[in-house]
Amino acid sequence: MDPAPHHKPQKDMEGYYSLLQAGSELENTLQQVTVPVSMKEVAGYIQKQVAYLSGGRGAESSVIITLPECSDFSDIPGEALAKVLSYLTLIPRARQPGVKFIIILDRRLDTWTSIKTALARIAASFPGNLHLVLVLRPTSFFQRTVTDLGFRFSQDDFMLKMPVVMLSSVTDLLRYISENQLTTEFGGTLDYCHSDWIVLRTAIESFAVMVKDIAQMLQAFGTELAETELPEENSTVELLLLAHTEKYRRLKDAINSVMREGRHLLSSLEASGKVEDKHTHWDITQDWDTVQRLMSQLRDMEMAFDGFFDKHHLKLQQYLQLLRYEHSFHEMMSALEKLAGLEKKVVTTGDTLGQIEQATKELDVLENRTLEEMSRTQLMVLHGHQLAAGHHYASALIVQRCNELRYHCDTLTSAVKAKRRALAQIHTLLHRLEEAQQWCDEGTYLLANQLVDKFHSKEGAQAALRDIEKFQEGAPALLSAGSDVLFMEYQPVLSSHLQTLIEKMFEKHASVQKLVQTRQSCLKKLADKHERPVQPVAPRAETSPNAKSPVFSPRHDFNSSLKFTFDLSLPGKRASRKNLTSRKIEVMHEYPNHSSLCYAVDGEDGADLLKRHVMKELIETERIYVEELLAVLLGYRAEMDNPSLSPLLPTTLRNNRDVLFGNMPDIYNFHSRVFLQDLERCLDVPEAVGACFLERKENFQVYERYCQNKPRSESLWRQFSDCAFFQECQKRLEHKLALDSYLLKPVQRLTKYQLLLKELLKYSSGCERVSELQGALSAMLDLLKSVNDSMHQIAITGYEGDLSALGRVLMQGSFSVSISHKRGATRVKELARFKPMRRHLFLHERALLFCKRREEHGEHAEKTPSYSFKHCLKMSAVGITENVKGDAKKFEIWYSGREEVYVVQAPTVEVKRAWLNEIRKILTNQQKILKDELCLSSSLAEQMQLSSPLTLSERAMRPPRGVLKGCLPRLDLVSLSAGACVCLRARSPRLARSSQRQ
């Protein structure tokens, strides 16, 4: 059934009709208060004050339009003047249709010719009901005389077109217009500012335009919502909801912005016109009412839109809920139908108890799955009732779906219970038949072992009779009931085969009973005879088997697996006798019974083919690796949450799941979601795989954490390796190897990459991207080195601080260390050591640690060594001497201005060179940082010249001293030639002067 309604119910459209009605009312208001001509069209002439509305009123509430003195009046085009007059008359007519107008033509500084021209233009272009034209004639004597004469001869012409009154002075205006309706330039008291009027008028028109735009946007969005066709995909509905919500939010923001503009406009009108004085500021009062009316109607339209949107949004959300519920319903129905099909496959017939027990086990598995699906079904039904209770528009359909789920669940449950009862009855019947069969066999055996010829005495015969009677007393109730009763009792589950078994059983019982009766008859006759002496007969000794046949059932096929060990130690280390128990990892590899590929191909095409072979091997082994990780995570780690296996799982093991598996989920996610896809894209271009390794270099750091956790994981495995939980999981997965072999897979895979990269690099000589392959190989080797170093680092004991604060481990190894010079009270004690100390050094980014290697021996001792912390040197105060006389493998590490000098003997010259390179990089980087600090501020350099250039650790502890002239503060520039002392650190002036004297 399609859950999508294809039409809008009448109830849902009421909100849309309310929105349309509110929009229509607002549109009518806008038509009433807006004029066809806008301020933008006449703004230039209005700003020049060609004419203006002061807000004053004359007789019969006539609107006064003032035409003040304007030198450019005659130059204004007639079309422009008509548009200005039309704009000024439309504003009052929009508020009060049919209103009359009075024009005040101020020409006190002008001529009669100008007056005559102005009157003619007014008569030709004035669009309104002109009630009166009041002309202030020129004030000069000559122009006034000319005006009087000209007006007298032309009065009749003007009066025919419009009523014109010629005024001699401003005082004459008071006879026609009240003083409070005239502006101050005409001797009145009306407060009028032309610039403020332009600003307010522009703001009112802009506000009306914004209200109109908002109203149109609301109507358009409402129409869009009303006409939206509901899609049938969840993702599309979700996107539609997000789009509607985002558009609604933008509309609400726009409405709030318009409302703020309206409130600001009302405040401006109140401040300009003092609304309470309605007689003197009639126009401003009308503007205030107009703005207030527009805001009120916009608010009504907003409320109508909010109501419609809320209903539509709720409907869309409920539709999405219904789609999801329908999808879950169909999935659940599919699962239930699948279970019903499995239930039908479980047979309720069987020839033996073993078959019935197997069928019962299958039914148990099916019932467990059914219970899981029932739980999900109950949650889904509960969710459906919650939707229906929440007034969902499709509550009837949801309730129907809930009832269908209940019906299918009840049907499946009833079928499973019926089959369980049938299997139980068949099992009981077969068990009873087996008991009866066994009883009959025992009876036959009893009769066969009774030698009647030897029972010559009465007591012997009676004893045999008692044995038979005792045997018959133990007869199963099944045999005494009879076959008819048995057929009636098990009639629902009887098959033709079971009927045959029952009939044969009773036939055998009848035969045994006949033999028993015959034997009893014979024994009774013997018991009635006279008593005979019985000779004691020694019983025959039964020979018991005294030897066992040894059975050997090996757990593994040794021909299909290969076992080897490898060490993560780095090149350049010399193996010593004490290092024989170095950390080793045991690897189990399973190889299929086929030979490896033969790479005997020549030529350029052969090299490409070889690279493809290596790339295919890399991808195939990567896929197998990902599958093995997934099998471990699902078959072991996830099963720890399986309630059916919880009795087999110790609590300690369950609580330490993350210790046993480490961060294997992170490794699986990286390889399955990222790295495998990267490798598959490089199948046709094997040279590009180097870029993949370099790009994902940081992701491979997950292996460092995994390897650091490996000792804890191995310890936990040794403690619980015999746990029944592991055995059951291994049995279900059908794995030949135990879990510990699979926990070693990440370490194996990490070492495999560099081998495959070496193989690929061998066939890529001359390739353009060979540098990337070389970089990838170096990155993997560096990773192995980093993993190896970190695994040694975690074995450090006795260090009170945080090892992570010392930075990353750069190098680590065992050295012979002696102290050649040391100031202080402990010097004599240290010099008393004639034999060099064996120390394991850890070079961090910010410190150098001296540790002593300790190894425990014994049956329960750990195989991995531990390192006891002895001493720590901060790299900010360390210096080195590359060469020491007498031994090319020795170098000096001195600390805090040679207060402590350690002579370190490396196992090889290569190891020494590697260590010196790393230490030199650290010290050079420190020197660069210090130089950058000095260049930042010259004042800092002056301050440091006046203070003691001490090391970072000594600066706050020693009094200030002068800096040696010619040396940079805190830096000692020493030659790097052979035998020279390399010091890239701060030194005190006292030590610098002593070095110069030497």
Buried (B, 14 or more C-beta within 10 A) or exposed (E): EEBBBEEBEEEBBEBBBBBBEBBEBBBEBBEEBBBEBBBEBBBEBBEBBBBBBBBBBBEEEBBBBBBBBBEEBEEBEEEBBBBBBBBBBBBBBBBEEEBBBBBBBBBBEBBBEBBBBBBBBBBEBBBBEBBBBBBBBBEBEEBBEBBBEBBEEBEEEBEEBBEBBBBEEBEBBBEBBBEEBBBEBBEBEBBBEBEBBBEBBBBBBBBBEBBBEBBEBBBEBBEEBBEEEBBEEEEEBBEBBEEBEEBBEEBBEBBEEBBEBBEEBBEBBEEBBBBEEEEBBBBBBBBBBBBBBBBEBBBBBBEBBBBBBEBBBBBBEBBBBBBBBBEBBEEBBEBBEEBBEBBEEBEBBBEEBEBBBEBBEBBEEBBEBBEEBBEBBEEBBEBBBEBBEEEBBBBEBBBEBBEBBEEBBEEBBEBBEEBBEBBEBBBBBBEBBBBBBEBBEEBBEBBEEBEBEEBBBBEBBBBBBEBBEEBBEEBBEBBEEEBEEBBEBBEEBBEEEBBEBBEEBBEBBEEBBEBBEEBBEBBEEBBEEEEEEEEEEEEEEEEEEEEEEEEEEEEEEEEEBEEEEEEBBBEBBEEEEEBEBBBEBEBBEEEEEEEEEEEEEEEEEEBBBBBBBBBEBBBEBBBEBBEBBEEBBEBBBEBBEEEEBEEBBEEEBEEBBBBBBBBBBBBBBBBBEBBBEBBEEBBEEBBBBBBBBBBBBEBBEBBBBBBBBBBBBBEBBEEBEEBEBBBBBBEEBEBBBBBBBBBBBBBBBBBBBBEBBBBBBBBBEEBEBBEBBBBBBBBBBEBBBBBBBBBBBBBBEEBEEEBEEBBEBBBBBBBBBBBEBBEEEEEEEBEEEEEBBEBBBBBBBEBBBBBBBEBEEEEEEBEBBBBBBBBBBBBBBBBBBBBBEEEEBBBBBBBBBBEBBBBBBBBBEEBBBBBBEBBBEBBEEBBEEBEEEBEEEEEEBEEBEEBBBBBBEBBEEEEEBEBBEEBBBBBBEBEEEEEEBBBBBBBBBEBBEEBEEE
